[in-house]
Amino acid sequence: VTPWTIQSWNSPGQNTGVGRLSLLQGIFPTQGSNPVKIDFDLAPNSFDDQYQGCSQQVMEMLLQGDYFTEELESNKDYRKVWQQTHLKWLNQEKSLPGNMTATHAVAVLVYLSDDRVHLDFSRAMASAAGSPQQYKHSFHFKYLHYFLTSAILLLRKEIISRKDSLCYEVHHELKGVYLQAPVGAIVRFGQFLSTSPAREQAQRFGNQTLFTMLTCLGAPLQDLSPKKVLVPPYELFKVVNASYHPKGNWLQLLSNGTQSIYNCQLLKGIRPKTCILAFSKDKTKSNFKQKKHILHFRDFTQSGIFR
C-alpha cells in the first residue's frame, strides 16, 4: 500500500485513481444530461447495523429462520443471481480467507457482480431505517447485509493477525451525481462501497464525483476480487480537501471512526436511542469541532430522491 500523505494526493485530471462505478448513482435520478447536486452528510436514514456483540446470534437466527427463502422469493433478480453465483463458487472451490464461510464469499460476489441487485440493495439501505417496523417488514436484504458486514469484519481480523497495513488509500467514482461538502465536515456513505487502490489515469472526468480516501475500516477482498477494498456503510470520514468544477467534483476523505444508529436490530426490534460512536483519541475532538458543518440527506430522502 502506498504510504498515505495528504500532500501526495492529486486533484482530478492529474493522477486520479478510479474504483468500481457505484450503483449509488442509480438512487439519484438525473435531470437529462445534468448531474444531480447533493450535499454529502452522515446519511442518517441508512441501515447501518454492525452487529456488535451479537454476530453469532444473528447468523444463527438468519440460518435457522425463513429470512433467506422469503427474501429470494421477493426479488427474482436477487434469487437468480444468488443461485448462479453459488453454483459458480462451488465449481471454483477457491480457498476462503480468514474464518469466512462459503455464504460470506457468495454474498460478496453477489454484491459485486450484478448491477440490478446492487441497485436494489443500495436503495433498500438508503430507506430501510425509518422505523423498526419498516426494517422488519420492508427491508428484504437482511441476509445479504449481515453477511457483507460480517465478511468485512472477518477480513479485518485476518489483517490484524498478519500485522498488515490497517488503512488503505483507495479511489471511487460516482457517476451522474455531484456530492459536495465543506472541508472539515464529517460524512459517511451509508452504503457498502467497492473501491480500488489503483491510481491509474482516469479515462474521463465529467458529470461525476471522484473520491480519494483513506479507509481504516475497509477490507481488501483478496482472492474474492483482487485489487478491491470494500468500505463499510458505518465508517465516518473527514473531508480534508475538495475541488469543484463544472465538469465534476473531487473530494479527499480521511477515516474518522464509526457511527451506527442500529445494533443487533434483528434480535430486538427496537431502535437504539443513541448512536454507537468510536473515534481514535486524536479524532474525537476534531469531529465535534466540525459538527456544525454537518449537512443532512433527510430532506432528499423525504422528497423521494432515494426511492
C-alpha positions in Angstrom: 0.0 0.0 0.0 1.3 3.4 -0.9 2.3 5.5 2.2 -0.5 7.9 2.8 0.1 11.6 2.9 -2.3 14.4 2.2 0.4 16.3 0.2 0.8 13.3 -2.2 -2.8 13.3 -3.4 -3.7 14.9 -6.7 -6.8 16.6 -7.9 -8.9 15.4 -10.8 -7.3 15.5 -14.2 -3.9 14.5 -12.7 -3.1 11.0 -11.5 -6.5 10.2 -10.1 -7.5 6.6 -9.4 -10.9 5.3 -10.2 -12.7 2.5 -8.3 -15.7 0.4 -9.3 -18.6 2.6 -10.5 -21.0 2.7 -7.7 -24.6 1.8 -8.2 -25.5 4.5 -5.8 -25.8 6.7 -8.9 -29.0 4.8 -9.7 -30.5 6.1 -6.4 -30.3 9.7 -7.7 -32.5 10.5 -10.7 -30.6 12.6 -13.3 -32.2 15.5 -15.0 -31.4 14.9 -18.6 -27.7 15.2 -19.0 -27.3 17.3 -15.9 -26.0 15.6 -12.8 -27.9 15.9 -9.5 -26.2 18.1 -6.9 -26.4 16.7 -3.4 -25.0 17.8 0.0 -22.8 15.0 1.3 -23.5 14.2 5.0 -24.0 11.4 7.5 -26.7 9.5 5.6 -28.8 9.4 8.8 -31.6 7.2 7.2 -29.2 4.4 6.2 -29.4 0.9 7.7 -26.0 0.7 9.4 -26.1 -2.3 11.9 -22.6 -3.5 12.8 -24.0 -6.5 14.9 -21.6 -5.7 17.8 -21.8 -8.4 20.4 -24.5 -10.4 18.6 -22.9 -11.5 15.3 -23.1 -15.3 16.1 -26.7 -15.0 17.4 -27.8 -13.0 14.3 -26.1 -15.6 12.0 -27.9 -18.5 13.7 -31.2 -16.7 13.5 -30.8 -16.0 9.8 -29.7 -19.5 9.0 -32.5 -21.2 11.1 -35.3 -18.9 10.0 -37.1 -18.3 6.7 -35.4 -14.9 6.1 -33.3 -16.1 3.2 -36.0 -18.0 1.4 -38.5 -15.1 1.8 -36.0 -12.6 0.6 -35.1 -14.6 -2.5 -38.8 -15.1 -3.3 -39.4 -11.3 -3.0 -36.9 -10.4 -5.7 -36.5 -12.7 -8.8 -33.2 -10.9 -9.9 -31.7 -11.4 -6.4 -32.8 -15.1 -6.4 -31.4 -15.8 -9.9 -28.0 -14.1 -9.2 -27.6 -15.8 -5.8 -28.2 -19.2 -7.3 -25.9 -18.7 -10.2 -23.1 -17.2 -8.0 -23.5 -20.1 -5.5 -23.1 -22.7 -8.2 -20.2 -20.9 -9.7 -18.5 -20.7 -6.3 -19.0 -24.4 -5.7 -17.4 -25.2 -9.1 -14.4 -22.9 -8.5 -13.6 -24.2 -5.0 -11.4 -21.2 -4.1 -9.8 -21.1 -0.7 -11.6 -18.9 1.8 -9.7 -16.1 3.7 -9.9 -15.9 7.5 -12.9 -17.6 9.1 -15.2 -16.8 6.2 -17.8 -19.3 5.1 -19.0 -20.0 1.5 -22.0 -17.9 2.3 -19.8 -14.9 3.1 -18.0 -15.4 -0.2 -21.2 -15.7 -2.2 -22.7 -12.6 -0.6 -19.6 -10.5 -1.5 -19.6 -11.9 -5.1 -23.4 -11.3 -5.5 -22.9 -7.7 -4.3 -20.0 -7.1 -6.8 -21.3 -9.0 -9.8 -24.9 -7.8 -10.6 -25.9 -4.2 -11.1 -29.6 -4.8 -10.6 -29.2 -6.4 -7.2 -26.6 -3.8 -6.2 -29.0 -1.0 -7.0 -32.0 -2.7 -5.3 -29.8 -3.3 -2.2 -28.5 0.3 -2.2 -32.0 1.7 -2.4 -33.2 -0.5 0.4 -30.3 0.5 2.6 -31.0 4.2 2.0 -34.6 4.0 3.2 -34.9 1.0 5.5 -34.1 2.7 8.8 -37.2 4.9 9.1 -38.6 2.7 11.9 -38.1 -0.8 13.4 -41.4 -1.8 11.7 -40.1 -0.7 8.3 -36.9 -2.6 8.8 -38.8 -5.7 9.9 -41.3 -5.7 7.1 -39.8 -3.8 4.2 -36.0 -4.4 4.2 -35.6 -7.6 2.2 -31.9 -7.8 2.3 -31.3 -8.8 5.9 -29.3 -11.8 4.9 -27.1 -10.0 2.4 -26.5 -7.1 4.7 -25.4 -9.3 7.6 -23.0 -11.5 5.6 -21.4 -8.5 3.8 -20.9 -6.7 7.2 -19.6 -9.9 8.7 -17.2 -10.6 5.8 -15.6 -7.2 6.2 -15.1 -7.8 10.0 -13.6 -11.2 9.4 -11.3 -10.0 6.8 -10.2 -7.2 9.1 -9.4 -9.7 11.8 -7.2 -11.6 9.5 -5.4 -8.4 8.5 -4.8 -7.6 12.2 -3.5 -11.1 12.9 -1.0 -10.8 10.0 0.0 -7.3 11.2 -0.6 -5.9 7.7 -1.5 -2.3 7.0 -4.7 -1.4 8.7 -5.5 1.6 6.5 -5.8 1.8 2.7 -5.7 4.6 0.2 -8.5 3.9 -2.2 -10.4 5.6 -5.0 -14.0 5.7 -6.2 -16.0 7.3 -8.9 -19.7 8.2 -8.6 -21.3 9.0 -12.0 -24.2 11.4 -12.6 -24.0 13.0 -9.1 -22.1 16.0 -7.7 -21.7 15.4 -4.0 -20.4 18.4 -2.1 -19.3 19.1 1.5 -17.2 21.8 3.2 -13.7 21.0 4.2 -13.8 19.8 7.8 -17.2 18.2 7.5 -17.8 14.7 8.9 -19.6 12.4 6.4 -20.3 8.8 5.7 -21.6 7.0 2.6 -24.2 4.9 4.4 -23.7 2.2 1.8 -21.1 -0.5 1.1 -18.6 0.9 -1.3 -16.4 -1.1 -3.7 -13.2 0.8 -4.1 -9.8 0.4 -5.8 -6.3 1.1 -4.5 -5.1 1.6 -8.1 -4.1 5.1 -9.2 -4.5 4.7 -12.9 -5.2 7.7 -15.0 -9.0 8.5 -15.1 -10.3 7.9 -18.6 -12.8 10.8 -18.4 -13.7 13.4 -15.9 -17.2 14.7 -16.3 -20.6 14.7 -14.6 -19.3 12.8 -11.6 -17.7 13.0 -8.2 -14.3 11.4 -7.7 -13.3 10.3 -4.2 -9.8 9.7 -2.9 -10.0 8.3 0.6 -8.1 6.7 3.4 -10.2 3.9 4.8 -9.2 2.3 8.1 -12.3 0.1 8.4 -12.5 -1.2 4.9 -11.1 -4.7 3.9 -9.2 -5.9 0.8 -11.2 -8.7 -0.8 -8.2 -10.8 -1.6 -8.9 -13.7 -3.9 -12.6 -12.9 -4.0 -12.0 -9.8 -6.0 -8.3 -8.9 -6.3 -7.4 -5.2 -6.0 -10.7 -4.3 -4.5 -11.3 -2.9 -1.0 -14.9 -3.0 0.4 -15.7 0.0 2.6 -18.5 -0.4 5.2 -21.5 1.9 5.5 -20.8 2.9 9.1 -17.3 4.4 8.5 -17.0 8.1 9.1 -14.8 10.3 7.0 -13.5 13.8 7.4 -13.4 16.0 4.3 -9.8 17.2 4.2 -9.7 18.6 0.7 -12.1 19.3 -2.1 -12.3 20.9 -5.5 -15.4 21.7 -7.5 -15.5 22.2 -11.3 -18.3 22.4 -13.9 -17.2 19.0 -15.2 -17.1 17.3 -11.8 -16.2 17.3 -8.2 -13.3 15.8 -6.3 -13.3 15.0 -2.5 -10.4 13.8 -0.4 -11.5 11.9 2.7 -9.8 10.7 5.9 -11.2 7.9 8.1 -12.6 9.4 11.2 -14.2 6.5 13.2 -17.6 4.9 13.1 -21.2 5.7 13.6 -24.2 3.3 13.8 -27.7 4.1 14.8 -28.7 0.4 14.8 -27.2 -2.5 16.5 -28.5 -6.1 16.6 -31.8 -4.9 15.2 -32.8 -8.3 14.0 -32.8 -9.6 17.6 -34.6 -6.8 19.5 -36.9 -5.0 17.1 -36.5 -1.6 18.8 -34.4 1.3 17.6 -31.5 2.4 19.9 -31.8 5.8 21.4 -28.1 6.6 20.9 -25.6 6.1 18.2 -22.6 3.8 18.5 -19.6 6.1 18.0 -16.0 5.1 18.0 -13.1 7.5 17.5 -9.4 7.4 18.0 -8.3 9.9 20.6 -6.8 12.4 18.2 -10.0 12.4 16.0 -12.8 12.7 18.7 -12.1 16.3 19.3 -11.9 17.3 15.7 -15.2 15.5 14.9 -17.2 17.5 17.5 -15.5 20.7 16.5 -16.8 20.2 13.0 -20.3 19.2 14.0 -21.8 22.5 13.0 -20.8 21.8 9.4 -22.7 18.5 9.1 -25.4 18.6 6.3 -28.3 16.2 6.1 -29.7 13.8 3.5 -33.1 13.5 5.2 -34.6 16.3 3.1 -33.7 14.5 -0.1 -34.9 11.2 1.3 -38.3 12.6 2.2 -38.7 14.1 -1.2 -38.3 10.7 -2.7 -34.8 11.0 -4.2 -33.8 7.7 -2.7 -36.9 5.8 -3.9 
